[in-house]
Amino acid sequence: MRKVHTPAAPLVARPRQGGRPVPRLGTGSCYHRHHVGDIARAYYRPKQEEQQWAADRDPIKILATSLLDQGLAKRESLDLIYSDLVKVMDAAVEFATNAPYPNPEEVDQDIYA
């Protein structure tokens, strides 16, 4: 986390203090599908690279390890948070799966772009 925060802090502070914004390039990877129709994913990256990112560069795993290493969290606490999140996500998926389709008249609601 410090690898991102330390160099980014002055770049974030600058526009907050009235200066011009500074572009910042961050590298990451989305190793899950972008949408349900995204089936043939080999054109993004090789499967082996995708598996390596999921195993070695998962930001949630990296954060958990950092918190544990610094003594800022206990494994039991992180496991409880994870368990609670799984329940919330499962409930959200069930709600979305069982929700009725919206009326066609609602297609432009809550669209701001």
C-alpha positions in Angstrom: 0.0 0.0 0.0 2.8 2.4 0.7 4.3 1.7 -2.7 1.2 3.5 -4.1 0.5 6.0 -1.3 4.0 7.5 -0.9 4.5 8.6 -4.5 0.8 9.4 -5.0 0.3 11.6 -2.0 2.0 14.8 -3.4 0.2 14.3 -6.7 -3.2 14.1 -4.9 -2.4 17.0 -2.6 -1.4 19.3 -5.5 -4.9 19.8 -7.0 -6.5 19.9 -3.5 -4.3 22.9 -2.8 -5.4 24.7 -5.9 -2.7 23.4 -8.3 -3.2 21.6 -11.6 -4.1 17.9 -11.6 -1.3 15.5 -12.5 -2.0 12.3 -14.5 -0.9 9.1 -12.8 -0.5 5.8 -14.4 -1.3 2.7 -12.3 -0.9 -0.8 -13.4 -3.2 -3.5 -12.5 -5.1 -6.3 -14.0 -8.7 -7.3 -14.1 -8.5 -11.1 -14.1 -12.3 -11.6 -13.9 -14.7 -11.1 -16.8 -15.7 -7.6 -17.7 -19.3 -8.7 -18.5 -21.3 -11.9 -18.9 -20.7 -12.1 -22.6 -16.9 -12.0 -22.2 -16.4 -15.7 -22.8 -13.4 -15.9 -25.1 -10.8 -14.2 -23.0 -7.6 -15.6 -24.5 -7.2 -12.4 -26.6 -6.7 -10.4 -23.4 -3.8 -12.4 -22.0 -2.6 -16.0 -21.7 -4.4 -18.2 -19.1 -1.1 -18.8 -17.3 -0.6 -15.0 -16.8 -4.2 -14.6 -15.6 -3.7 -17.4 -13.0 -0.4 -15.9 -11.9 -2.0 -12.5 -11.3 -4.9 -14.1 -9.3 -2.4 -16.1 -7.2 0.4 -13.6 -6.6 -1.0 -10.1 -7.3 -4.5 -10.1 -5.8 -4.7 -6.7 -4.1 -7.0 -8.0 -1.3 -4.6 -10.8 -0.5 -1.7 -8.3 -0.6 -3.5 -5.9 1.8 -4.4 -8.7 4.2 -0.8 -9.9 4.3 0.4 -6.4 4.9 -2.1 -5.8 7.7 -1.1 -9.1 9.4 2.6 -8.5 9.0 2.4 -5.0 10.5 0.2 -6.3 13.4 -2.7 -4.1 12.3 -5.2 -6.9 12.1 -5.6 -10.5 13.3 -6.4 -13.4 11.1 -9.6 -14.1 13.0 -10.8 -10.6 12.3 -10.0 -10.8 8.6 -11.7 -14.2 8.3 -14.8 -12.8 10.0 -14.9 -9.8 7.6 -14.4 -12.2 4.6 -17.3 -14.5 5.9 -19.6 -11.5 6.3 -18.7 -10.2 2.8 -19.4 -13.6 1.3 -22.9 -13.5 2.9 -23.6 -10.0 1.6 -22.4 -10.9 -1.9 -24.4 -14.1 -2.0 -27.5 -12.1 -0.9 -26.8 -9.5 -3.6 -26.5 -12.2 -6.3 -29.7 -13.8 -5.2 -31.5 -10.5 -5.2 -30.3 -9.6 -8.6 -31.1 -13.1 -10.0 -34.6 -13.0 -8.7 -35.4 -9.3 -9.4 -37.9 -8.5 -12.1 -36.7 -6.8 -15.2 -37.3 -3.1 -15.2 -39.9 -1.4 -17.3 -38.6 -0.1 -20.7 -39.6 3.4 -19.6 -36.9 3.2 -16.8 -34.0 2.6 -19.2 -32.7 6.2 -18.9 -33.1 6.6 -15.1 -30.0 7.2 -13.0 -27.8 7.7 -16.1 -25.6 10.7 -15.9 -23.1 10.3 -18.7 
